[in-house]
């Protein structure tokens, strides 16, 4: 600040004056802008300081974008618990189910291949997703309705698309424990029977050590004339009651035995994945 009574000597350099409008919230401030070639042009830093705000807003927008939920398309053999582990979902399968209940349905143990889950957010039902556009113009509403119809058609076609590979299953799987389990999972997916590779494999090793011709001739079932048979040690009455159409009627058949046992476990325990002992 100059001392009282003194004044700065005007310089001979010509200055171009203008007005710069800087917005702060809803107010507009008119600041003089001095176009000069000397170091005494003070207003410039103030304008530069105001320009910082849009950068922080952009950064915030970018951070919101990065936090967007992830979409996951379910494939054969997956379960909510497996998907929750793969994505490290806080709260596990229950949190994942809570956010996708409208897509999965009332049974969390039964998820169909082809459906899309939202990981890290809450999935909206198809009708709710379209409702947000109802207030727009008529052409926009028509486009939304067309998109919804196309979406329903795609969902209706999904089971057929999943079933197509299963038709060629007999020539696609190896004739061993790994192949039997994989073929069984494909059949189970067609019939909506829950279960995972890990759950089936764990129970087979406990029940028969992987021997499809295993039979128990000493327990109470054997004493009644209905010994447990096959990979998952199923007695004949249970095998007939839970036999899945399209599979062999021989309880020693690996795929028929696995699928019938998993069908029974789903009815009694919710899934073969929930079985950890005699069942």
JOQUI-V607285 format. One record per residue. RES is the residue in three letters. NEAR is the number of other C-alpha atoms within 12 Angstrom. Layout:
BEGIN
res=RES near=NEAR
res=RES near=NEAR
END
This chain:
BEGIN
res=UNK near=7
res=UNK near=8
res=UNK near=7
res=UNK near=7
res=UNK near=7
res=UNK near=8
res=UNK near=9
res=UNK near=11
res=UNK near=8
res=UNK near=9
res=UNK near=11
res=UNK near=9
res=UNK near=15
res=UNK near=12
res=UNK near=17
res=UNK near=13
res=UNK near=14
res=UNK near=14
res=UNK near=16
res=UNK near=20
res=UNK near=17
res=UNK near=22
res=UNK near=16
res=UNK near=16
res=UNK near=10
res=UNK near=7
res=UNK near=9
res=UNK near=13
res=UNK near=16
res=UNK near=16
res=UNK near=20
res=UNK near=20
res=UNK near=22
res=UNK near=23
res=UNK near=20
res=UNK near=19
res=UNK near=14
res=UNK near=14
res=UNK near=12
res=UNK near=16
res=UNK near=19
res=UNK near=17
res=UNK near=22
res=UNK near=20
res=UNK near=16
res=UNK near=19
res=UNK near=24
res=UNK near=16
res=UNK near=14
res=UNK near=22
res=UNK near=17
res=UNK near=16
res=UNK near=17
res=UNK near=16
res=UNK near=14
res=UNK near=13
res=UNK near=13
res=UNK near=13
res=UNK near=14
res=UNK near=14
res=UNK near=14
res=UNK near=13
res=UNK near=12
res=UNK near=12
res=UNK near=12
res=UNK near=12
res=UNK near=13
res=UNK near=15
res=UNK near=19
res=UNK near=20
res=UNK near=20
res=UNK near=24
res=UNK near=21
res=UNK near=26
res=UNK near=25
res=UNK near=34
res=UNK near=35
res=UNK near=36
res=UNK near=40
res=UNK near=43
res=UNK near=30
res=UNK near=27
res=UNK near=32
res=UNK near=27
res=UNK near=19
res=UNK near=17
res=UNK near=23
res=UNK near=17
res=UNK near=25
res=UNK near=19
res=UNK near=18
res=UNK near=22
res=UNK near=28
res=UNK near=22
res=UNK near=26
res=UNK near=37
res=UNK near=34
res=UNK near=29
res=UNK near=30
res=UNK near=32
res=UNK near=28
res=UNK near=25
res=UNK near=31
res=UNK near=28
res=UNK near=18
res=UNK near=13
res=UNK near=23
res=UNK near=28
res=UNK near=32
res=UNK near=35
res=UNK near=39
res=UNK near=36
res=UNK near=35
res=UNK near=27
res=UNK near=31
res=UNK near=29
res=UNK near=38
res=UNK near=32
res=UNK near=33
res=UNK near=28
res=UNK near=22
res=UNK near=24
res=UNK near=28
res=UNK near=21
res=UNK near=23
res=UNK near=22
res=UNK near=20
res=UNK near=16
res=UNK near=18
res=UNK near=23
res=UNK near=17
res=UNK near=15
res=UNK near=19
res=UNK near=18
res=UNK near=13
res=UNK near=14
res=UNK near=11
res=UNK near=12
res=UNK near=13
res=UNK near=17
res=UNK near=18
res=UNK near=17
res=UNK near=17
res=UNK near=25
res=UNK near=21
res=UNK near=15
res=UNK near=18
res=UNK near=22
res=UNK near=17
res=UNK near=15
res=UNK near=20
res=UNK near=17
res=UNK near=14
res=UNK near=16
res=UNK near=21
res=UNK near=15
res=UNK near=17
res=UNK near=22
res=UNK near=24
res=UNK near=18
res=UNK near=18
res=UNK near=28
res=UNK near=24
res=UNK near=16
res=UNK near=20
res=UNK near=26
res=UNK near=18
res=UNK near=14
res=UNK near=24
res=UNK near=20
res=UNK near=13
res=UNK near=15
res=UNK near=22
res=UNK near=15
res=UNK near=18
res=UNK near=17
res=UNK near=28
res=UNK near=20
res=UNK near=23
res=UNK near=33
res=UNK near=38
res=UNK near=32
res=UNK near=37
res=UNK near=43
res=UNK near=42
res=UNK near=40
res=UNK near=38
res=UNK near=44
res=UNK near=37
res=UNK near=32
res=UNK near=30
res=UNK near=29
res=UNK near=38
res=UNK near=42
res=UNK near=49
res=UNK near=39
res=UNK near=31
res=UNK near=25
res=UNK near=32
res=UNK near=44
res=UNK near=31
res=UNK near=25
res=UNK near=34
res=UNK near=37
res=UNK near=22
res=UNK near=21
res=UNK near=30
res=UNK near=28
res=UNK near=19
res=UNK near=29
res=UNK near=24
res=UNK near=31
res=UNK near=22
res=UNK near=27
res=UNK near=27
res=UNK near=25
res=UNK near=17
res=UNK near=13
res=UNK near=16
res=UNK near=13
res=UNK near=20
res=UNK near=18
res=UNK near=12
res=UNK near=15
res=UNK near=16
res=UNK near=22
res=UNK near=25
res=UNK near=35
res=UNK near=38
res=UNK near=35
res=UNK near=40
res=UNK near=49
res=UNK near=43
res=UNK near=45
res=UNK near=35
res=UNK near=27
res=UNK near=21
res=UNK near=29
res=UNK near=35
res=UNK near=23
res=UNK near=19
res=UNK near=28
res=UNK near=31
res=UNK near=31
res=UNK near=19
res=UNK near=19
res=UNK near=28
res=UNK near=20
res=UNK near=21
res=UNK near=24
res=UNK near=37
res=UNK near=31
res=UNK near=31
res=UNK near=38
res=UNK near=42
res=UNK near=37
res=UNK near=44
res=UNK near=52
res=UNK near=51
res=UNK near=48
res=UNK near=50
res=UNK near=48
res=UNK near=38
res=UNK near=32
res=UNK near=33
res=UNK near=31
res=UNK near=24
res=UNK near=17
res=UNK near=21
res=UNK near=20
res=UNK near=34
res=UNK near=39
res=UNK near=35
res=UNK near=26
res=UNK near=29
res=UNK near=20
res=UNK near=17
res=UNK near=16
res=UNK near=25
END
